[in-house]
Amino acid sequence: MNRFLLLFFIVMFLPLSACDTKYASYSDQKVRKEHMECNSNQNMSPARGVACGNYEKECLRRKKAGNNICVM
């Protein structure tokens, strides 16, 4: 039973530990440019708002990693 539980947790959490965003593959310049455009655009569609939120998260992720490309 213990082996089954151990295997279960390994199978469940291993994919989660390798998660990465699609934005992680974007260049610093692209993320910075999109983030600046989002900050300057006050009238955007809901889909663009979601994308802007994702760029914001990517900026924060890179900042925590020591790469502060988006001055906030």
C-alpha positions as CSV (number, residue, x, y, z in Angstrom):
1,M,0.0,0.0,0.0
2,N,2.8,2.4,0.8
3,R,4.5,1.8,-2.5
4,F,1.3,2.5,-4.3
5,L,0.8,5.8,-2.5
6,L,4.4,6.8,-3.1
7,L,4.0,6.0,-6.8
8,F,0.7,7.8,-7.0
9,F,2.2,11.0,-5.5
10,I,5.3,10.8,-7.8
11,V,3.1,10.4,-10.8
12,M,0.8,13.3,-9.7
13,F,3.4,15.8,-8.7
14,L,6.2,15.2,-11.2
15,P,4.4,16.9,-14.1
16,L,3.6,19.9,-11.9
17,S,7.2,20.4,-10.9
18,A,8.2,20.7,-14.6
19,C,5.5,23.3,-15.5
20,D,6.7,26.3,-17.4
21,T,4.8,29.0,-19.2
22,K,4.8,29.5,-22.9
23,Y,6.0,33.0,-22.2
24,A,9.2,31.7,-20.7
25,S,10.5,31.0,-24.2
26,Y,9.8,34.6,-25.3
27,S,12.8,37.0,-25.5
28,D,13.2,39.7,-22.9
29,Q,12.6,42.3,-25.5
30,K,9.2,40.8,-26.6
31,V,8.0,40.5,-23.0
32,R,9.1,44.0,-22.2
33,K,7.5,45.4,-25.3
34,E,4.2,43.7,-24.7
35,H,4.1,44.6,-21.1
36,M,4.7,48.3,-22.0
37,E,1.9,48.2,-24.6
38,C,-0.4,46.7,-22.0
39,N,0.4,49.5,-19.5
40,S,-0.3,52.2,-22.1
41,N,-3.6,50.7,-23.4
42,Q,-6.6,51.5,-21.2
43,N,-9.3,50.3,-23.7
44,M,-8.6,46.6,-24.4
45,S,-10.6,43.6,-25.1
46,P,-11.1,40.9,-22.5
47,A,-8.8,38.5,-24.3
48,R,-6.1,41.2,-24.5
49,G,-6.6,41.8,-20.8
50,V,-5.9,38.1,-20.1
51,A,-2.8,38.2,-22.3
52,C,-1.6,41.3,-20.4
53,G,-2.1,39.6,-17.1
54,N,0.1,36.7,-18.4
55,Y,2.8,39.1,-19.4
56,E,2.6,40.7,-16.0
57,K,3.1,37.3,-14.4
58,E,6.0,36.5,-16.7
59,C,7.6,39.9,-15.7
60,L,7.3,39.0,-12.0
61,R,8.6,35.5,-12.6
62,R,11.7,36.8,-14.3
63,K,12.1,39.5,-11.6
64,K,12.2,36.8,-8.9
65,A,14.8,35.0,-11.0
66,G,17.0,38.1,-10.9
67,N,16.1,39.3,-14.4
68,N,14.1,42.5,-13.9
69,I,13.3,43.3,-17.5
70,C,10.0,45.1,-16.8
71,V,10.5,48.1,-14.6
72,M,7.4,48.2,-12.3
